[in-house]
Amino acid sequence: MSQVEPEPAKPSFKVMSNCPQCSASLAVLRIIPGKAGAEYWTMRCTKCGGIHLDIVKADSPAATGADSSDVFA
């Protein structure tokens, strides 16, 4: 018996896509659901390897700059 995996919902909000340190592309590592519809997007830079966390709030379509914080591993 095969299972059909549901396709992930595409966000209707903007998420950080370039590294703030070197401007290279970011690869999504994990998306963690949070309270009140917020999501925590963990991303790794494809050039410098930096780890970045973007907190996206569902009620705020452009919540990328003010709610983002960088995490360095």
N, CA, C and O of each residue as an XYZ file, in Angstrom:
292
protein
N       0.838     -1.158      0.000
C       0.000      0.000      0.000
C       0.901      1.245      0.000
O       1.841      1.331      0.790
N       0.617      2.189     -0.871
C       1.426      3.404     -0.922
C       0.670      4.555     -0.282
O      -0.558      4.624     -0.327
N       1.430      5.445      0.309
C       0.846      6.622      0.929
C       1.090      7.820      0.046
O       2.144      7.954     -0.577
N       0.113      8.678      0.003
C       0.253      9.916     -0.753
C       0.601     11.019      0.238
O      -0.142     11.293      1.181
N       1.741     11.639      0.000
C       2.179     12.733      0.863
C       1.529     14.027      0.392
O       1.578     14.339     -0.797
N       0.927     14.779      1.295
C       0.353     16.064      0.889
C       1.461     17.036      0.515
O       2.529     17.053      1.126
N       1.187     17.838     -0.492
C       2.180     18.846     -0.889
C       2.204     19.939      0.165
O       1.156     20.343      0.669
N       3.398     20.420      0.503
C       3.475     21.487      1.507
C       2.815     22.758      0.989
O       2.912     23.092     -0.191
N       2.154     23.446      1.881
C       1.500     24.699      1.504
C       2.554     25.737      1.154
O       3.566     25.864      1.843
N       2.315     26.467      0.097
C       3.239     27.528     -0.288
C       2.883     28.777      0.495
O       1.719     29.174      0.547
N       3.890     29.400      1.108
C       3.602     30.567      1.937
C       3.132     31.745      1.097
O       3.575     31.930     -0.037
N       2.236     32.532      1.660
C       1.760     33.727      0.987
C       2.513     34.951      1.496
O       2.092     36.082      1.251
N       3.618     34.737      2.199
C       4.409     35.822      2.747
C       5.847     35.680      2.269
O       6.254     34.622      1.791
N       6.601     36.747      2.404
C       7.973     36.780      1.915
C       8.935     36.306      3.002
O       8.826     36.696      4.164
N       9.876     35.457      2.597
C      10.883     34.934      3.514
C      12.254     35.349      2.990
O      12.467     35.411      1.779
N      13.178     35.630      3.898
C      14.532     36.003      3.526
C      15.106     34.962      2.555
O      15.008     33.763      2.818
N      15.703     35.400      1.440
C      16.233     34.448      0.469
C      17.727     34.624      0.207
O      18.342     33.762     -0.421
N      18.318     35.713      0.670
C      19.753     35.952      0.490
C      20.415     36.148      1.850
O      19.828     36.723      2.767
N      21.639     35.662      1.960
C      22.409     35.782      3.193
C      22.689     37.257      3.491
O      23.144     37.988      2.611
N      22.421     37.703      4.728
C      22.702     39.101      5.065
C      24.198     39.418      5.132
O      24.574     40.587      5.051
N      25.072     38.393      5.279
C      26.510     38.631      5.351
C      27.167     38.679      3.964
O      27.975     39.567      3.693
N      26.821     37.723      3.084
C      27.535     37.644      1.799
C      26.611     37.692      0.576
O      27.095     37.619     -0.554
N      25.311     37.811      0.774
C      24.308     37.937     -0.299
C      24.132     36.692     -1.160
O      23.488     36.768     -2.206
N      24.679     35.554     -0.759
C      24.483     34.307     -1.503
C      23.100     33.738     -1.177
O      22.408     34.239     -0.290
N      22.710     32.703     -1.889
C      21.409     32.073     -1.681
C      21.360     31.330     -0.350
O      22.378     30.855      0.154
N      20.153     31.240      0.206
C      19.930     30.486      1.427
C      19.134     29.223      1.103
O      18.171     29.267      0.338
N      19.539     28.109      1.686
C      18.827     26.838      1.536
C      18.040     26.572      2.811
O      18.584     26.670      3.911
N      16.769     26.239      2.669
C      15.916     25.975      3.829
C      16.301     24.638      4.444
O      16.330     23.614      3.760
N      16.597     24.656      5.746
C      16.909     23.437      6.475
C      15.669     22.875      7.143
O      15.430     21.668      7.102
N      14.875     23.746      7.760
C      13.707     23.296      8.505
C      12.720     24.440      8.669
O      13.113     25.598      8.810
N      11.433     24.105      8.650
C      10.371     25.059      8.952
C       9.611     24.490     10.148
O       9.074     23.384     10.092
N       9.578     25.266     11.228
C       8.945     24.810     12.460
C       7.707     25.663     12.714
O       7.810     26.888     12.790
N       6.537     25.034     12.846
C       5.332     25.821     13.147
C       5.402     26.388     14.555
O       5.865     25.731     15.487
N       4.935     27.614     14.688
C       4.933     28.260     15.996
C       3.528     28.618     16.419
O       2.557     28.179     15.804
N       3.416     29.399     17.446
C       2.111     29.817     17.962
C       1.497     30.883     17.072
O       2.202     31.646     16.411
N       0.184     30.921     17.066
C      -0.600     31.940     16.355
C      -0.245     32.028     14.871
O      -0.292     33.109     14.284
N       0.109     30.894     14.266
C       0.366     30.873     12.832
C       1.765     31.290     12.416
O       2.073     31.286     11.224
N       2.613     31.645     13.357
C       3.989     32.016     13.010
C       4.771     30.764     12.613
O       4.437     29.654     13.027
N       5.812     30.959     11.807
C       6.699     29.871     11.416
C       8.138     30.306     11.642
O       8.480     31.476     11.474
N       8.982     29.342     12.028
C      10.404     29.586     12.237
C      11.146     28.887     11.103
O      11.168     27.658     11.038
N      11.749     29.661     10.219
C      12.473     29.126      9.059
C      13.965     29.135      9.382
O      14.543     30.200      9.604
N      14.589     27.965      9.410
C      16.030     27.839      9.625
C      16.674     27.613      8.269
O      16.304     26.686      7.548
N      17.648     28.466      7.916
C      18.283     28.410      6.601
C      19.799     28.455      6.723
O      20.335     29.043      7.663
N      20.496     27.825      5.761
C      21.956     27.833      5.723
C      22.402     28.510      4.439
O      21.851     28.250      3.369
N      23.404     29.382      4.546
C      23.958     30.052      3.375
C      24.748     29.048      2.538
O      25.528     28.261      3.075
N      24.545     29.081      1.231
C      25.237     28.149      0.340
C      26.689     28.548      0.092
O      27.451     27.761     -0.470
N      27.085     29.749      0.497
C      28.464     30.199      0.280
C      29.284     30.208      1.581
O      30.309     29.533      1.673
N      28.832     30.971      2.580
C      29.614     31.112      3.808
C      29.222     30.102      4.891
O      29.939     29.956      5.881
N      28.099     29.408      4.720
C      27.687     28.392      5.677
C      26.990     28.927      6.914
O      26.693     28.160      7.830
N      26.719     30.232      6.963
C      26.042     30.816      8.118
C      24.632     30.273      8.284
O      23.964     29.958      7.299
N      24.184     30.164      9.510
C      22.840     29.698      9.822
C      21.999     30.915     10.189
O      22.415     31.749     10.992
N      20.810     31.008      9.591
C      19.944     32.166      9.809
C      18.546     31.700     10.166
O      18.055     30.713      9.619
N      17.904     32.412     11.086
C      16.550     32.113     11.500
C      15.665     33.271     11.085
O      15.955     34.424     11.404
N      14.584     32.970     10.374
C      13.623     33.985      9.969
C      12.302     33.627     10.626
O      11.769     32.542     10.393
N      11.769     34.522     11.442
C      10.492     34.296     12.097
C       9.426     34.994     11.265
O       9.429     36.217     11.125
N       8.520     34.204     10.718
C       7.499     34.722      9.809
C       6.148     34.635     10.499
O       5.723     33.557     10.915
N       5.475     35.773     10.617
C       4.162     35.815     11.250
C       3.091     35.810     10.165
O       3.182     36.575      9.204
N       2.092     34.969     10.304
C       1.039     34.834      9.305
C       0.231     36.111      9.144
O      -0.223     36.410      8.039
N       0.037     36.873     10.213
C      -0.767     38.088     10.128
C       0.020     39.272      9.580
O      -0.539     40.356      9.413
N       1.303     39.085      9.297
C       2.166     40.149      8.790
C       2.849     39.674      7.514
O       3.894     39.028      7.593
N       2.286     39.979      6.322
C       2.785     39.435      5.061
C       4.247     39.732      4.754
O       4.891     38.931      4.077
N       4.791     40.830      5.215
C       6.179     41.148      4.889
C       7.067     41.088      6.122
O       7.946     41.933      6.295
N       6.850     40.117      6.964
C       7.599     40.018      8.213
C       8.923     39.320      7.984
O       9.076     38.152      8.340
N       9.879     40.014      7.398
C      11.183     39.408      7.192
C      12.287     40.192      7.875
O      13.140     39.585      8.522
N      12.309     41.496      7.763
C      13.412     42.273      8.295
C      13.348     42.495      9.786
O      14.334     42.249     10.481
N      12.231     42.947     10.299
C      12.141     43.330     11.705
C      12.149     42.136     12.649
O      12.602     42.259     13.786
N      11.658     40.986     12.202
C      11.543     39.845     13.087
C      12.631     38.809     12.860
O      12.565     37.719     13.426
N      13.627     39.122     12.049
C      14.682     38.155     11.754
C      15.834     38.333     12.724
O      16.161     39.447     13.131
N      16.437     37.222     13.082
C      17.655     37.288     13.876
C      18.618     36.248     13.315
O      18.199     35.196     12.831
N      19.876     36.543     13.382
C      20.889     35.625     12.844
C      21.427     34.759     13.958
O      21.663     35.224     15.074
N      21.617     33.484     13.636
C      22.177     32.532     14.566
C      23.407     31.942     13.892
O      23.311     31.427     12.778
N      24.547     32.006     14.539
C      25.771     31.492     13.943
C      26.201     30.242     14.669
O      26.293     30.213     15.896
N      26.466     29.203     13.886
C      26.869     27.925     14.480
C      28.373     27.768     14.437
O      28.901     26.753     14.892
